[in-house]
Amino acid sequence: MKIVVLVKQVPDTYGERTLDPATGWIDRAGSDAVIDEIDERALEVALSYKDSHKGTEVVVLSMGSKAVTVGLRKGLAMGADSAVHVLDAALEGADVGWTAAAIAAALTSTGFDLVIAGNESTDGGGGVVPAMVAERLGLAHMTFLESVDISADQVAGERTTGQGTLRVHASLPAVISITENLPEARFPNFRGIMSAKKKPFRVASLGDLGIDPAVAFAGVGRSVVLQATKRPARTAGTKIVDEGNAGVKLADFLVAGHLI
Amino acid sequence: MSNILALIEVSSNGDLRDSTSSLLAAAARIGSPVAVVVTRPGAGSALVERLGNLGAAQVVLAESDQAGTLLVTPQVDALAAAVSTLAPGAILTVNSVEGRDVAARLGVRIGAGLVIDAVNLRSEGLTIVATHSVFGGAYTVESTVQGRPLIVTVREGAIEGPADAAVPVVTTVSLTSDARNSAVIDEVIDLVVTSTRPGLRGATRVVSGGRGLGSPEKFALVDQLADALGAAVGASRAAVDAGFVGQTCQVGQTGVTVSPQLYVALGISGAIQHRAGMQTAKTIVAINKDADAPIFDIADFGIVGDVFTVVPQLIAAIESRGKK
């Protein structure tokens, strides 16, 4: 079984995240970059399957700037067998459609039985790339899985939408995404960190993947940002210390605001 | 006016989902709304009149034996077929799990650009412009797509309906999807709805509880205040992780984003990830023992105190006002 885990580098949600007002793109230099936590959980799903199924190969794959190297190295240190980094200046400012095209091409070149991604990133939060990749590859997808059961020829799980929970399955090869209901990722240990340095790490340009951007992206609708405006920060209002009547005072505040 | 396709979500018992009114209202802002509904054969006609009342000028009933057994594939196929016959200016889906799946696959299939999680839509000549609220409302972003049509997923409840009622023109098509490239639905385990409280998404009032509530039993205080205010119940990730309440209640970065008129935070410290899910609320009220909790930095009314004394007093005050 060959499992490819898609990882994305995002600005750390513990810090302030900013947009470049000129392009509307995320200002990746303006905040610490980390692997999205949900993608670490996706990797954990693959690694725990590998723990109990010898002969499983786990690949971490990312598209992004040079800085992504750090995140992919962490994936290798956690236990992935190899890494693929899609790096090309033509992908700067890529929307979800371009991203999915590049990732699908990279997946074709690596080969796979199962692709696992996080359900949605903490920056863009679109949650659409896994299903777009599946459509490009002509495969089944199951997104937002809260449980995952991998067997030799199929993958099953449950997913909850706003209205109910579905039990679903798909034959392999398939593309899935998982929610934070799945377990937290393991920490890389010292041995993992040392051995990561010797593992295969492939950097691929669009040309390496057989994509000519002028051809592949021609006529494909692309979303573009017209304008990005920072909202004024919220400011603190009234703050009182309860002296036995704060509940009544709060009721008065809500009445004054026509909220009750 | 160009046709705007709106994929209507139907619940497993065949009813229109609550998102319908808002989605058709969004379509009406930029063109002539065409409701596309996928049902089992014969089940769609009962929905036509209500779709008209909610603003659908046309209804496409796509009937498929595979509705409810193939995961989103019939919906993608129905929209792809409607795109080729109706040449729409835009295709809208709800920004739900299902709606995003459909938008994603359709975008690739028809080569259309995707605009995700719009909170508003408008036309500027031939261009359709979407507004987004990014990083938990810290930024307002306007975007569009180069080329037509565009596909937009619309945030649930962001655009208020209903649009003007119409008597829709109905087309029925029958549909068979290729099952080979689709996941299969084995079973629908419906959520057991035990309360009459409003749902969290799109709620106008939300009462949320955090780790400060202490236990699942004591979390009942959040329910009590929510019921006194007619509000939905939310929670911080800390409360969800501690098992006080289910994950569907989680407000924040990795949960639900809400923009209610009133947001009441009980025993929530206000970590940046929580604030990302609620800081666009019109009025924020916070009660917390810790005077230094960051939630107070964004609260319009903050009380440093014990939720277990302040909240019962507040509920009593609300109830006595109701009796006057």
Contacts between the chains, C-beta under 8 A, distances in Angstrom:
chain1	res1	chain2	res2	distance
A	13	B	253	5.6
A	13	B	272	6.5
A	13	B	273	5.4
A	13	B	276	7.4
A	14	B	272	6.5
A	14	B	273	8.0
A	17	B	135	5.2
A	17	B	138	7.4
A	19	B	134	6.8
A	19	B	135	7.5
A	19	B	139	5.2
A	19	B	141	7.2
A	24	B	141	5.6
A	24	B	143	7.4
A	38	B	254	7.3
A	95	B	113	6.9
A	95	B	114	7.3
A	96	B	104	7.7
A	96	B	107	7.8
A	96	B	114	5.6
A	96	B	116	7.3
A	97	B	107	6.2
A	97	B	108	7.2
A	97	B	113	6.2
A	97	B	114	6.4
A	100	B	104	7.9
A	100	B	108	6.7
A	122	B	253	5.7
A	122	B	254	6.9
A	123	B	135	7.9
A	124	B	116	7.7
A	125	B	116	7.8
A	125	B	117	6.9
A	126	B	100	7.3
A	126	B	114	7.7
A	126	B	116	4.3
A	126	B	117	7.2
A	127	B	97	7.7
A	127	B	100	5.3
A	127	B	116	7.8
A	128	B	100	5.2
A	128	B	101	7.8
A	128	B	103	6.5
A	128	B	104	3.8
A	128	B	107	7.6
A	128	B	114	6.3
A	128	B	116	6.3
A	128	B	153	8.0
A	129	B	104	7.5
A	130	B	104	7.8
A	131	B	100	7.3
A	131	B	101	4.8
A	131	B	104	3.6
A	131	B	105	5.4
A	132	B	104	4.5
A	132	B	105	7.0
A	132	B	107	6.4
A	132	B	108	5.1
A	134	B	105	7.2
A	134	B	181	7.9
A	135	B	104	6.9
A	135	B	105	4.2
A	135	B	108	4.0
A	135	B	109	6.1
A	136	B	108	5.5
A	138	B	181	5.4
A	139	B	181	6.0
A	140	B	71	7.7
A	140	B	181	5.6
A	140	B	182	5.3
A	140	B	183	4.5
A	141	B	101	7.1
A	141	B	105	7.7
A	141	B	183	6.6
A	142	B	71	6.6
A	142	B	183	4.6
A	143	B	97	6.5
A	143	B	100	7.7
A	143	B	101	5.7
A	144	B	97	4.7
A	156	B	186	7.7
A	158	B	189	7.6
A	159	B	97	6.8
A	160	B	97	8.0
A	160	B	191	7.8
A	160	B	248	6.9
A	161	B	96	6.1
A	161	B	97	4.6
A	161	B	98	5.7
A	162	B	17	7.8
A	162	B	96	5.8
A	162	B	97	7.6
A	162	B	156	7.6
A	162	B	199	7.4
A	162	B	201	6.6
A	163	B	9	7.9
A	163	B	11	5.2
A	163	B	12	7.2
A	163	B	17	6.4
A	163	B	190	7.4
A	163	B	191	6.7
A	164	B	11	7.6
A	164	B	12	6.1
A	164	B	188	5.8
A	164	B	189	6.5
A	164	B	190	4.2
A	164	B	191	5.1
A	165	B	188	7.6
A	165	B	189	4.4
A	165	B	190	7.5
A	165	B	191	6.9
A	166	B	71	7.5
A	166	B	185	5.3
A	166	B	186	8.0
A	166	B	187	7.2
A	166	B	188	5.7
A	166	B	189	7.3
A	167	B	185	7.4
A	167	B	186	4.5
A	167	B	187	4.2
A	167	B	188	7.9
A	167	B	189	6.7
A	168	B	71	5.6
A	168	B	183	5.1
A	168	B	184	6.5
A	168	B	185	5.5
A	168	B	186	6.4
A	169	B	183	6.7
A	169	B	184	5.7
A	169	B	186	6.0
A	170	B	71	8.0
A	170	B	182	7.6
A	170	B	183	3.9
A	170	B	184	6.9
A	174	B	183	7.2
A	180	B	254	5.6
A	181	B	247	6.3
A	219	B	111	6.0
A	219	B	147	7.1
A	220	B	111	5.2
A	220	B	113	7.3
A	220	B	147	7.7
A	221	B	107	7.4
A	221	B	111	6.4
A	221	B	112	4.5
A	221	B	113	2.8
A	221	B	114	7.6
A	221	B	145	4.7
A	221	B	146	6.3
A	221	B	147	4.2
A	221	B	148	7.4
A	221	B	149	7.7
A	221	B	150	6.1
A	222	B	113	5.1
A	222	B	145	6.6
A	222	B	146	5.0
A	222	B	147	7.3
A	223	B	113	4.8
A	223	B	114	6.0
A	223	B	115	5.2
A	223	B	143	5.5
A	223	B	144	7.2
A	223	B	145	5.0
A	223	B	146	8.0
A	223	B	150	7.7
A	224	B	143	6.3
A	224	B	144	6.3
A	224	B	145	7.2
A	224	B	146	6.0
A	225	B	141	5.8
A	225	B	142	7.3
A	225	B	143	5.0
A	226	B	129	6.6
A	226	B	142	4.4
A	226	B	143	6.0
A	226	B	144	6.0
A	227	B	141	7.0
A	227	B	142	4.5
A	228	B	134	7.5
A	228	B	139	5.5
A	228	B	140	7.4
A	228	B	141	4.7
A	228	B	142	7.8
A	229	B	139	6.5
A	229	B	140	4.9
A	229	B	141	7.7
A	230	B	138	6.6
A	230	B	139	5.5
A	231	B	137	6.2
A	231	B	138	6.0
A	231	B	139	6.5
A	231	B	140	6.1
A	234	B	279	6.0
A	234	B	284	7.6
A	234	B	297	7.6
A	234	B	298	4.1
A	235	B	298	7.8
A	236	B	296	6.0
A	236	B	297	5.2
A	236	B	298	6.8
A	236	B	299	6.4
A	236	B	302	7.0
A	237	B	299	6.3
A	237	B	300	3.8
A	237	B	301	5.8
A	237	B	302	7.2
A	238	B	300	7.2
A	238	B	301	5.2
A	238	B	302	6.9
A	239	B	296	5.6
A	239	B	299	7.2
A	239	B	301	7.9
A	239	B	302	4.0
A	239	B	303	7.7
A	239	B	304	6.9
A	240	B	302	7.3
A	240	B	303	5.8
A	240	B	304	7.1
A	241	B	291	7.3
A	241	B	303	7.7
A	241	B	304	4.5
A	241	B	305	6.8
A	242	B	303	5.7
A	242	B	304	6.5
A	242	B	305	2.8
A	242	B	306	7.0
A	242	B	309	7.0
A	242	B	310	5.7
A	245	B	313	7.5
A	246	B	287	7.8
A	246	B	303	4.6
A	246	B	305	5.2
A	246	B	310	4.9
A	246	B	313	7.3
A	247	B	309	7.5
A	247	B	310	4.7
A	247	B	311	6.8
A	247	B	312	7.1
A	247	B	313	2.6
A	247	B	314	3.9
A	247	B	315	7.8
A	247	B	316	7.3
A	247	B	317	6.0
A	248	B	313	6.2
A	248	B	314	7.7
A	248	B	317	5.2
A	249	B	303	7.8
A	250	B	285	6.6
A	250	B	287	7.9
A	250	B	301	6.4
A	250	B	303	6.3
A	250	B	310	7.1
A	250	B	314	5.2
A	250	B	317	7.8
A	251	B	314	5.6
A	251	B	317	3.6
A	251	B	318	6.0
A	251	B	321	7.0
A	253	B	285	7.6
A	253	B	301	4.9
A	254	B	262	7.5
A	254	B	285	7.7
A	254	B	318	7.9
A	255	B	321	7.2
A	257	B	283	5.9
A	259	B	205	7.7
A	259	B	261	6.9
A	259	B	262	5.0
A	259	B	283	6.4
A	260	B	229	6.7
A	260	B	318	5.7
A	260	B	321	6.8
